Amino acid sequence: MLLDLVRRNRSYRRFYQDVPVEMETLRQLVNLARLSASGGNIQPLKYLLSCDPEGNERLFSHLAWAGYLKDWPGPIEGERPTAYIIVLGDTRIRKEFGCDHGIAAQSIMLGATEQGLGGCIIASIDRPGLRKTLGIPEEHKILLVLALGKPKESVTIEDVGPDGSIRYYRDANGVHHVPKRLLDELILREHE
């Protein structure tokens, strides 16, 4: 059921680094993005795929991981993603990309969840460094990096508490908690 898939599709930041993700899996996930909606059906997105440990290591150093966890620099060796999909916008096709990359990323992440994988959509990227390291042509705007692998952590959704904080946090057992606003807070008006 879709509700269950959406609930399981969390932002995972620690992985079993010894469990590989195959290139064919990445291709299948990008195919989900290919089949997804695109503004005006322009389809301006391109993708760089990585599931090679050396390539992954070069990519990893250009990412920031979890802004609310100030004392956590990101996953340690042994808990890093085993695959990445870099979402690029081809400026030769269109200069602005609207929400296409968000739609594509969600399709990819739901597909990954369905296959027992997890991941994190990362927008906090050292774009100049990543471009140089991977030789990404200037006409391709770096939009997002999707980090993927077999999750090594528990992530739980909970209602926003009385203090109103939406900041995610880790408890003493390493469980990642994600507060979500109540449905009635989100719906401005209902017309029947």
N, C-alpha and C positions, 0 to 999 in steps of 0.2 A: 504494500500500500504506500502511496506517495507520502502521507503524513509520517510514517515510520522512517522512510528514506530521508526526508528532510530533517527529522529529529536526530538521526544518526550522522548526518553530514555536518560535523563540527569542524572547527579549526584545530587540527592536531599539529603539534610542534615537536613531538618526540616519536621516533620510529624505530622499528627493528631494522637496523642497518644491514644485517646479514640476510634479510629477505629481499631479493631483487624484484624490481618491476621490469618486465620485458618491454622491448621496443614495440612489439605488436600490440601490447596493452595500451601504450601511449597513443599509437595510431588509431586504435578503436575509440579512445576517449576524444581525440581531436575530431574524429568523424562525427561524434555527437555534437560537437560545436559547429561543425560544417553544416549539419542538418538543422540547426537552431535558427531562430529568427535573426534577421539583420535589417537594420534601418534601410528602407528603400530597396532591400535585397541587393545592396551594393557589395557585400561580402569583402570588406577591406582588410580582414585579419589574416595574419600569417603566424606560424608557430615554429619555434625551435624546440627540439626534443632532446633530452639527455637522460640516459640511464647507465652511463659509464662512470665508474667511481672517480676516475681522474677528472673527467669533465665536470662531474658533480662538485668535486672539491673546489675547482676553479670558480664555479658559479656561486657556491655557498658563501664565500667571503664577501660578496657584494650585496648581501641581504641583511635586513634588520628584522628581528624576530619578536614581537610582543611588547609593544610600547608601555603597557601598564605594569609589566614585570621588570621594573627598573634594574634590579640586581641580577637579572638573568640574561646572559649574552647570547643565548640561543642554544640549540641542541649540541651536546658534547659528542665527540667522536664515539661511534657505536650507536648513537641515537639520531643520526642525521637522515634526511630523506634519501631514498635510493633512486628517485627520478624527479625530473623537473619538466614542466612545459612553460616556455616563455611565450607570452602572448604579445604579438607585435601588431602595430597598425601600419599598413603600407600607404605612405603619404602620396604615392603615385596614383593610387586609386581614390583616396579621399584624405583631406587634411585633418578633419575631426572625426571622432569615432563614436560619439554619443554614448549609448549604453551597450553597444555591441559586445565589448570585451567583458562586461559584467554578465550578460546573458550567456556568452560562450563559457566563461569560467564556471558559472553555476551548472551548466550542462555537464561539463567535464567533471566537476566535483561530485555531482549526483551519480554519474556513471562510475566514478572511482569507488564511491561508497557502496554501490550495488555490487561491486566486485570484491568487497572486503578490504578495500584500501581506504586511506584517509589522506588528508592533506590540509594545506593552508594556502589561502590566496594572499599573496604578498605584494603590496604596492610601495613599501618602504625599501627602495632599491637604490644602490649607487649606480645610477644609469650610465654616467660617463665611463666608470670603471668596468662595468659589465659589457658595454659596447666594445671597449678596447680589448678586453680579455677574450671575448668570443668573436671578435671581428664582425659585429653586426653592422650592416650598411646604414649610412645616415638616413636613407629614405624610409627606414623601418623604425617607427617610434616604439620604444619599450613601454608597454602599458602595464603588464602584470607578470609576476612569476608565480606559478603554481608548484608548490613543493608537495611531493607525493611519496607514499610508502605505506607499509603496514603499521598502523598506530601502536605505540607502546605506552600510551597513557589513557586514562579515563577522563572523559569530558562530560560534565553534567549540566543540564539546563535547570535553572531555578527562577522563581519569581523575584523581581526586584524587591529588596528588603525595605523596611520602614525608613532607612536613611536615604533612599532614592538612588543609591549608587548603581551605575551600570558597568562599573569596572570589573573585568574578569580577574580571577585570582586563583592561586593554588593553595590548597590547605596543607597541613603538616604531613599528610599521607601522599602528597603529590597529585591529588585529584584536582583537575582544572574545573573551576566553577564559572558558569556564564549566566549572569542575571539577565532576564528578559522582561520587558515591560508587559503588563497585562493587556489582553486583547481589548478590553473596554477603554483603555487609555489611548489606543491607537485609532479607534474608530471615532471620527469626529461627529458624524451624523448618520442616522439610518432613516431612509424614506421607504415607507411601505405602500 
